[in-house]
Amino acid sequence: MYCRKVDTKKGKVWECTEEIPKDPVTGKRKRVSARGKTKPEAKIKLERKIDEIVEYGLTTDPQQSQITFEKLANEWLETHKRNTKNSAFRSNQYHIKRFGKYIAKIPVRNITKKAYQNVIDQMSNDGYSYNTIYSAHSVAKKIFKQAIAWDIIKSSPADMVVLPKQTLTIEEIESDQTAEQYLEREELKSFLNIVDKHGLPSDDAIFTILAFTGMRIGELLALKWKDIDFNSKEINVTKTIYNIDGKKDEYQLLPPKTKKSIRKISIDDHLIKLLNRQKNLINEQKMRVRNSWHDEDFVITREDGYPMSPRFVHYRIKRIEKFLKAETNCKKKLHPHILRHTHTSMLTEAGADLRAIMQRLGHTDAKTTLSVYTHVTEKMKIDTSDKLAKAFGDLINR
């Protein structure tokens, strides 16, 4: 250890320096230094630094040791970009921005468990939903875990955090939340009637296929005619579309959500007939703009052959929702995914078991499917009991 006095803007201080073992990655020797008002103080600070390095292997790189949450998060994003789907990557960026709003410029080593808890509490005070806070925490937790792996910190401030409880409003408590996730038989009938009456070109095909196959919206919009076997009456799901900004020429075709999502969906003659109508519609559109047609074989297209974006379909179903609420008693909030849940309820009522339903939907997580499945089966039990009472009630009340 070598100690000397050095000049600083605030006057003279003591600086002690020591060499530590070679960096296992670069093979270079490194020097560690610490300063203090007195020589003993500088020595104690240096010894603490060396103890941390020896015990925990923490980095001594000045840039890394002072790395901020913002810079660490960006490095984490870049490291995992190759193995992350575009949609997940954008979601991570969004939640990092939300969380980083409070600690972006703070060095990671200075973020204590208390500081981390303060961020969570402040997000709650600022009105962020439980789901947003939970998701932001999940991403931040991964980033701090990476910081440990990179020898920047020795423990994560995200551990032992207390998340706000998910509270329900009186309206949510009194409403049947599971029932809001899908359309009942009569509601679906009303919805499809409104589509027939007020729908735009391809609306009939989009919403009927979603309801009667359970496909995800991205899977349907990526569907090509070669994926449909009209002889065996099967749809082959092998891809999904990614187009977050909705720009028609910036779409990407990607592998499906999970391996289970790669599947064959059997369809009946009614859907075959509908698909043939859709094919005729596409051919008519193609003839009108033959020279500028984007000829990539998509089943659902814009007027120039480019595939629709999920955002485009969302706008369309919201348009139908306005007509539905104005002309019927159905007041449910509509989104493309509600038709996937509706398909679950239809299969359940038809007598399909949970495993068969999950296979058809390409599900690995049974949570949502099970919620709808259980809700419908419980309702079926009540209906069965009512039917029994009507048929044989007179025998009880004799």
C-alpha positions as CSV (number, residue, x, y, z in Angstrom):
1,M,0.0,0.0,0.0
2,Y,1.3,3.4,-1.0
3,C,-0.1,6.6,0.6
4,R,0.6,10.3,-0.4
5,K,-0.9,13.7,-0.1
6,V,-2.6,15.1,-3.2
7,D,-4.0,18.5,-4.1
8,T,-7.8,18.8,-4.8
9,K,-10.0,21.8,-5.3
10,K,-11.0,21.6,-1.6
11,G,-7.4,21.4,-0.5
12,K,-4.9,18.6,0.4
13,V,-6.1,15.1,1.1
14,W,-4.5,11.7,1.7
15,E,-4.7,9.1,-1.1
16,C,-3.8,5.5,-0.6
17,T,-3.3,3.0,-3.5
18,E,-2.9,-0.7,-3.7
19,E,-2.6,-3.3,-6.5
20,I,-5.1,-6.1,-6.6
21,P,-5.0,-9.5,-8.4
22,K,-5.3,-9.5,-12.2
23,D,-8.7,-9.1,-13.8
24,P,-9.8,-12.6,-14.8
25,V,-11.3,-11.3,-18.0
26,T,-8.7,-8.8,-19.3
27,G,-5.7,-10.3,-17.5
28,K,-4.6,-6.8,-16.6
29,R,-3.5,-5.7,-13.1
30,K,-5.6,-3.1,-11.4
31,R,-5.0,-0.5,-8.8
32,V,-7.5,0.5,-6.2
33,S,-7.4,3.9,-4.5
34,A,-9.3,5.7,-1.8
35,R,-9.0,9.2,-0.3
36,G,-9.5,10.6,3.2
37,K,-8.9,13.7,5.2
38,T,-6.2,11.8,7.2
39,K,-3.9,9.0,6.3
40,P,-5.6,6.5,8.6
41,E,-9.1,7.4,7.1
42,A,-7.8,6.8,3.6
43,K,-6.3,3.5,4.6
44,I,-9.5,2.3,6.2
45,K,-11.5,3.2,3.1
46,L,-9.1,1.4,0.8
47,E,-9.1,-1.7,3.0
48,R,-12.9,-1.8,2.9
49,K,-12.8,-1.5,-0.9
50,I,-10.3,-4.3,-1.2
51,D,-12.4,-6.5,1.2
52,E,-15.5,-6.0,-1.0
53,I,-13.6,-7.0,-4.1
54,V,-12.0,-10.1,-2.5
55,E,-15.3,-11.2,-0.9
56,Y,-17.8,-10.4,-3.6
57,G,-15.7,-9.9,-6.7
58,L,-17.3,-6.5,-7.3
59,T,-16.0,-4.5,-10.3
60,T,-13.4,-1.9,-9.8
61,D,-13.9,-0.3,-13.1
62,P,-14.7,3.4,-12.3
63,Q,-17.3,3.5,-15.1
64,Q,-19.0,0.3,-14.0
65,S,-18.9,1.1,-10.3
66,Q,-20.8,4.4,-10.9
67,I,-23.2,3.0,-13.6
68,T,-26.7,4.5,-13.3
69,F,-29.9,2.6,-13.4
70,E,-30.7,4.1,-16.8
71,K,-27.4,2.9,-18.3
72,L,-27.6,-0.5,-16.7
73,A,-31.1,-1.0,-18.0
74,N,-30.1,-0.1,-21.5
75,E,-27.2,-2.6,-21.3
76,W,-29.5,-5.2,-20.0
77,L,-32.0,-4.6,-22.9
78,E,-29.2,-4.9,-25.4
79,T,-27.8,-8.1,-23.9
80,H,-31.2,-9.8,-24.0
81,K,-32.5,-8.3,-27.2
82,R,-31.5,-11.3,-29.4
83,N,-33.5,-13.7,-27.3
84,T,-36.5,-11.4,-26.7
85,K,-39.5,-11.1,-29.0
86,N,-40.2,-7.6,-30.4
87,S,-43.4,-7.2,-28.4
88,A,-41.7,-8.2,-25.2
89,F,-38.8,-5.9,-25.9
90,R,-41.1,-3.0,-26.4
91,S,-42.9,-3.9,-23.2
92,N,-39.6,-4.0,-21.3
93,Q,-38.7,-0.6,-22.6
94,Y,-42.1,0.8,-21.5
95,H,-41.8,-0.5,-18.0
96,I,-38.1,0.6,-17.7
97,K,-39.2,4.1,-18.7
98,R,-42.0,4.1,-16.0
99,F,-39.6,2.8,-13.3
100,G,-36.7,4.9,-14.4
101,K,-38.7,8.0,-14.1
102,Y,-37.8,8.0,-10.4
103,I,-34.2,6.6,-10.3
104,A,-32.8,6.8,-13.9
105,K,-29.8,8.9,-13.0
106,I,-28.9,7.3,-9.6
107,P,-25.9,5.0,-9.5
108,V,-27.0,1.4,-9.0
109,R,-24.8,0.9,-6.0
110,N,-26.5,3.8,-4.3
111,I,-30.0,2.3,-4.7
112,T,-30.9,0.8,-1.3
113,K,-33.9,-1.4,-0.5
114,K,-35.5,1.6,1.1
115,A,-35.0,3.7,-2.0
116,Y,-36.5,0.9,-4.1
117,Q,-39.5,0.6,-1.8
118,N,-39.9,4.4,-2.1
119,V,-40.2,4.1,-5.9
120,I,-42.8,1.4,-5.6
121,D,-44.8,3.5,-3.1
122,Q,-44.5,6.6,-5.2
123,M,-45.7,4.8,-8.3
124,S,-48.8,3.8,-6.3
125,N,-49.3,7.4,-5.1
126,D,-49.0,8.6,-8.7
127,G,-51.9,6.5,-9.7
128,Y,-50.3,3.7,-11.6
129,S,-52.4,0.5,-11.6
130,Y,-51.3,-2.6,-9.7
131,N,-50.5,-4.4,-13.0
132,T,-48.3,-1.6,-14.2
133,I,-46.4,-1.5,-10.9
134,Y,-46.1,-5.3,-10.8
135,S,-44.8,-5.4,-14.4
136,A,-42.3,-2.6,-13.8
137,H,-41.1,-4.3,-10.6
138,S,-40.6,-7.6,-12.5
139,V,-38.4,-6.0,-15.1
140,A,-36.4,-3.9,-12.6
141,K,-35.9,-7.1,-10.5
142,K,-34.3,-8.8,-13.6
143,I,-32.1,-5.8,-14.2
144,F,-30.7,-5.8,-10.6
145,K,-30.2,-9.6,-10.9
146,Q,-28.1,-8.9,-13.9
147,A,-26.1,-6.3,-12.0
148,I,-25.2,-9.1,-9.5
149,A,-24.2,-11.4,-12.3
150,W,-22.0,-8.6,-13.7
151,D,-20.4,-8.0,-10.2
152,I,-21.7,-4.5,-10.0
153,I,-23.6,-5.0,-6.8
154,K,-23.6,-7.8,-4.2
155,S,-27.4,-7.9,-3.4
156,S,-30.5,-6.7,-5.1
157,P,-32.6,-3.8,-3.7
158,A,-35.6,-5.4,-5.3
159,D,-35.7,-8.3,-2.8
160,M,-38.2,-8.2,0.0
161,V,-40.2,-5.3,-1.6
162,V,-43.8,-4.8,-0.5
163,L,-46.1,-4.3,-3.5
164,P,-49.4,-2.4,-3.0
165,K,-52.4,-4.6,-2.7
166,Q,-54.7,-5.0,-5.7
167,T,-57.9,-3.4,-4.6
168,L,-61.3,-3.6,-6.4
169,T,-63.9,-0.9,-6.7
170,I,-67.4,-1.5,-5.5
171,E,-68.5,-1.8,-9.1
172,E,-65.9,-4.5,-9.8
173,I,-66.9,-6.4,-6.7
174,E,-70.6,-6.4,-7.5
175,S,-70.0,-7.2,-11.2
176,D,-69.3,-10.7,-12.5
177,Q,-65.8,-10.1,-13.8
178,T,-65.3,-13.5,-15.5
179,A,-68.6,-13.0,-17.4
180,E,-67.2,-9.7,-18.8
181,Q,-64.4,-11.6,-20.4
182,Y,-66.5,-13.4,-23.0
183,L,-69.8,-13.1,-24.9
184,E,-72.8,-15.3,-24.0
185,R,-74.5,-17.1,-26.9
186,E,-77.2,-14.4,-27.4
187,E,-74.6,-11.7,-27.1
188,L,-72.5,-13.3,-29.7
189,K,-75.5,-13.6,-32.0
190,S,-76.3,-9.9,-31.5
191,F,-72.6,-9.0,-32.1
192,L,-72.5,-11.0,-35.4
193,N,-75.8,-9.5,-36.5
194,I,-74.4,-6.0,-36.0
195,V,-71.3,-7.0,-37.9
196,D,-73.5,-8.1,-40.8
197,K,-75.4,-4.9,-40.7
198,H,-72.7,-2.3,-40.1
199,G,-69.4,-4.1,-40.7
200,L,-66.7,-3.0,-43.1
201,P,-65.2,-5.3,-45.8
202,S,-63.6,-8.4,-44.2
203,D,-65.2,-7.6,-40.8
204,D,-67.4,-10.7,-41.1
205,A,-64.4,-12.9,-41.8
206,I,-62.2,-11.4,-39.1
207,F,-64.7,-11.6,-36.2
208,T,-66.4,-14.9,-37.2
209,I,-63.0,-16.7,-37.6
210,L,-61.8,-15.3,-34.3
211,A,-65.0,-16.5,-32.5
212,F,-65.1,-19.9,-34.1
213,T,-61.4,-20.9,-34.0
214,G,-60.1,-19.2,-30.9
215,M,-57.1,-17.9,-32.8
216,R,-55.1,-14.9,-31.5
217,I,-55.5,-11.8,-33.5
218,G,-51.8,-11.8,-34.5
219,E,-52.2,-15.4,-35.7
220,L,-55.2,-14.6,-37.9
221,L,-53.6,-11.6,-39.5
222,A,-50.5,-13.6,-40.3
223,L,-52.6,-16.4,-41.9
224,K,-52.0,-17.1,-45.6
225,W,-54.1,-19.1,-48.0
226,K,-51.5,-21.8,-48.1
227,D,-52.1,-22.3,-44.4
228,I,-55.7,-23.4,-45.0
229,D,-56.4,-27.0,-46.2
230,F,-59.8,-26.9,-47.7
231,N,-59.9,-30.6,-48.2
232,S,-59.0,-31.7,-44.6
233,K,-60.8,-28.6,-43.2
234,E,-57.8,-27.5,-41.1
235,I,-56.1,-24.2,-40.4
236,N,-52.3,-24.6,-39.8
237,V,-51.1,-22.0,-37.3
238,T,-47.3,-21.4,-37.7
239,K,-46.7,-17.7,-37.2
240,T,-48.0,-14.4,-35.8
241,I,-47.7,-10.8,-37.1
242,Y,-45.9,-8.0,-35.3
243,N,-46.7,-4.4,-36.3
244,I,-46.8,-2.3,-33.2
245,D,-46.9,1.1,-35.0
246,G,-49.5,0.0,-37.6
247,K,-47.4,1.1,-40.6
248,K,-48.5,-1.2,-43.4
249,D,-45.0,-1.8,-44.9
250,E,-43.3,-2.4,-41.5
251,Y,-44.9,-5.6,-40.5
252,Q,-43.0,-8.7,-39.4
253,L,-44.0,-12.4,-39.4
254,L,-42.6,-14.1,-36.3
255,P,-42.9,-17.5,-34.7
256,P,-46.0,-17.9,-32.5
257,K,-46.2,-17.0,-28.8
258,T,-45.1,-20.5,-27.6
259,K,-44.4,-23.9,-29.0
260,K,-47.9,-25.0,-28.0
261,S,-49.2,-22.2,-30.3
262,I,-48.0,-24.1,-33.3
263,R,-51.1,-26.2,-34.0
264,K,-53.8,-27.4,-36.5
265,I,-57.4,-26.1,-35.9
266,S,-60.2,-28.1,-37.4
267,I,-63.0,-26.1,-39.0
268,D,-66.5,-26.9,-40.2
269,D,-68.3,-26.4,-43.5
270,H,-69.7,-23.0,-42.4
271,L,-66.2,-21.6,-42.0
272,I,-65.1,-23.2,-45.2
273,K,-68.0,-21.3,-46.9
274,L,-67.0,-18.1,-45.2
275,L,-63.4,-18.5,-46.2
276,N,-64.4,-19.0,-49.8
277,R,-66.4,-15.8,-49.7
278,Q,-63.4,-14.0,-48.3
279,K,-61.2,-15.4,-51.0
280,N,-63.5,-14.0,-53.7
281,L,-63.5,-10.6,-51.9
282,I,-59.7,-10.6,-51.9
283,N,-59.6,-11.5,-55.6
284,E,-62.0,-8.6,-56.4
285,Q,-59.8,-6.2,-54.4
286,K,-56.7,-7.5,-56.2
287,M,-58.2,-6.9,-59.6
288,R,-59.0,-3.3,-58.8
289,V,-55.4,-2.4,-57.8
290,R,-53.5,-5.1,-59.7
291,N,-50.4,-3.1,-60.3
292,S,-49.9,-2.0,-56.7
293,W,-51.2,-5.2,-55.0
294,H,-48.9,-6.5,-52.2
295,D,-49.1,-10.1,-53.4
296,E,-48.1,-12.1,-50.3
297,D,-51.1,-14.5,-50.0
298,F,-52.7,-13.0,-46.9
299,V,-56.2,-14.0,-46.0
300,I,-57.1,-10.7,-44.2
301,T,-55.7,-7.7,-46.1
302,R,-56.0,-4.0,-46.5
303,E,-57.3,-2.7,-49.9
304,D,-53.8,-3.0,-51.4
305,G,-53.0,-6.5,-50.2
306,Y,-50.9,-5.5,-47.2
307,P,-51.9,-7.4,-44.0
308,M,-53.9,-5.5,-41.4
309,S,-52.3,-4.6,-38.1
310,P,-53.8,-5.7,-34.8
311,R,-54.3,-2.0,-33.9
312,F,-56.4,-1.7,-37.1
313,V,-58.7,-4.6,-36.0
314,H,-59.0,-3.1,-32.5
315,Y,-60.3,0.1,-34.1
316,R,-62.8,-1.9,-36.1
317,I,-64.2,-3.9,-33.1
318,K,-64.6,-0.6,-31.2
319,R,-66.6,0.8,-34.1
320,I,-68.8,-2.3,-33.9
321,E,-69.1,-1.9,-30.1
322,K,-70.7,1.5,-30.6
323,F,-73.5,0.1,-32.8
324,L,-73.9,-2.9,-30.4
325,K,-74.4,-0.7,-27.3
326,A,-76.8,1.6,-29.2
327,E,-78.9,-1.2,-30.7
328,T,-78.9,-4.0,-28.1
329,N,-78.7,-4.5,-24.3
330,C,-75.1,-5.8,-24.5
331,K,-72.8,-3.3,-22.7
332,K,-69.6,-5.3,-22.5
333,K,-66.3,-3.7,-23.6
334,L,-65.2,-5.3,-26.8
335,H,-61.6,-6.2,-27.9
336,P,-60.4,-8.9,-30.2
337,H,-59.3,-11.2,-27.4
338,I,-62.8,-11.4,-26.0
339,L,-63.7,-13.6,-29.0
340,R,-60.9,-16.0,-28.0
341,H,-62.5,-16.3,-24.5
342,T,-65.9,-16.6,-26.2
343,H,-64.6,-19.6,-28.1
344,T,-63.5,-21.1,-24.8
345,S,-67.1,-20.8,-23.5
346,M,-68.5,-22.2,-26.7
347,L,-66.3,-25.3,-26.5
348,T,-67.2,-25.7,-22.8
349,E,-70.9,-25.6,-23.5
350,A,-70.3,-28.1,-26.4
351,G,-68.9,-30.5,-23.8
352,A,-65.1,-30.3,-24.7
353,D,-62.8,-31.0,-21.7
354,L,-60.2,-28.5,-20.5
355,R,-57.2,-30.3,-22.0
356,A,-58.8,-30.4,-25.5
357,I,-59.7,-26.7,-25.2
358,M,-56.2,-25.8,-24.3
359,Q,-54.8,-27.7,-27.2
360,R,-57.1,-26.0,-29.6
361,L,-56.3,-22.6,-28.3
362,G,-52.5,-23.3,-28.1
363,H,-52.4,-22.5,-24.4
364,T,-49.7,-23.4,-22.0
365,D,-51.1,-21.4,-19.1
366,A,-54.5,-22.5,-18.1
367,K,-55.3,-19.6,-15.8
368,T,-57.6,-17.6,-18.1
369,T,-59.0,-20.6,-19.8
370,L,-59.7,-22.3,-16.5
371,S,-61.4,-19.1,-15.3
372,V,-63.9,-19.1,-18.2
373,Y,-64.2,-22.9,-18.2
374,T,-65.1,-23.0,-14.5
375,H,-67.5,-20.1,-14.8
376,V,-69.4,-21.7,-17.7
377,T,-69.5,-25.2,-16.1
378,E,-70.9,-23.7,-12.9
379,K,-73.6,-21.9,-14.9
380,M,-74.4,-25.1,-16.7
381,K,-74.9,-26.9,-13.4
382,I,-77.4,-24.2,-12.3
383,D,-79.2,-24.5,-15.7
384,T,-79.3,-28.3,-15.3
385,S,-80.8,-28.0,-11.8
386,D,-83.4,-25.6,-13.1
387,K,-84.3,-27.9,-16.0
388,L,-84.6,-30.8,-13.5
389,A,-86.9,-28.7,-11.2
390,K,-89.1,-27.8,-14.2
391,A,-89.4,-31.4,-15.4
392,F,-89.9,-33.1,-12.0
393,G,-90.7,-30.4,-9.5
394,D,-94.3,-31.6,-9.3
395,L,-93.0,-34.9,-7.8
396,I,-91.3,-33.0,-5.0
397,N,-94.3,-30.7,-4.3
398,R,-96.9,-33.5,-4.1
